[in-house]
Amino acid sequence: MLFLLSFPLAYSYAWLVFLYYYYYDIGVNIYANYGWLTYVVMPWMFLWFNVVGFAAQWIAKRRGMDKLKSTGVGTLAMIGLFVTAFLYTVINHLDYPSPKDYNLFEFFGYLLGVK
């Protein structure tokens, strides 16, 4: 079950970072960013989502949780890695020169179509 969740999480992570790069005009150009995220970042994030999810599930099972609860713990660990990795990417690119001011609320407003 956790293995199947890592596919959409890796894709969503690459998509979210791509839109972040596009919105703030970060990187060489759109095709270089897309290629980098698709062929390098997405497979690595897929691997890390699996490692973190299965490790958390294994630890939860060793602590005596049943299968459903341990799968929930693994899922929460994968979602935590998703959020942490995206925030790390955001913090890592704050010094990149951009025509727009860095503001996550503004970015998510753009992403949701509010702005």
URUR-V543379 format. One record per backbone hydrogen bond with DSSP energy under -0.5 kcal/mol. NH is the residue of the N-H (numbers start at 1). CO is the residue of the C=O. If there is no record, write none. Layout:
NH/CO
NH/CO
//
This chain:
5/1
6/2
7/3
8/4
9/5
10/6
11/7
12/8
13/9
14/10
15/11
16/12
17/13
18/14
19/15
20/16
21/17
22/18
23/19
24/20
25/21
25/22
26/21
33/29
34/30
35/31
36/32
37/33
38/34
39/35
40/36
41/36
42/37
44/40
45/41
46/42
47/43
48/44
49/45
50/46
51/47
52/48
53/49
54/50
55/51
56/52
57/53
58/54
59/55
60/56
61/57
62/58
63/59
64/61
65/60
70/66
71/67
72/68
73/69
74/70
75/71
76/72
77/73
78/74
79/75
80/76
81/77
82/78
83/79
84/80
85/81
86/82
87/83
88/84
89/85
90/86
91/87
92/88
93/89
93/90
94/91
96/93
103/101
107/103
108/104
109/105
110/106
111/107
112/108
113/109
113/110
114/109
115/109
//
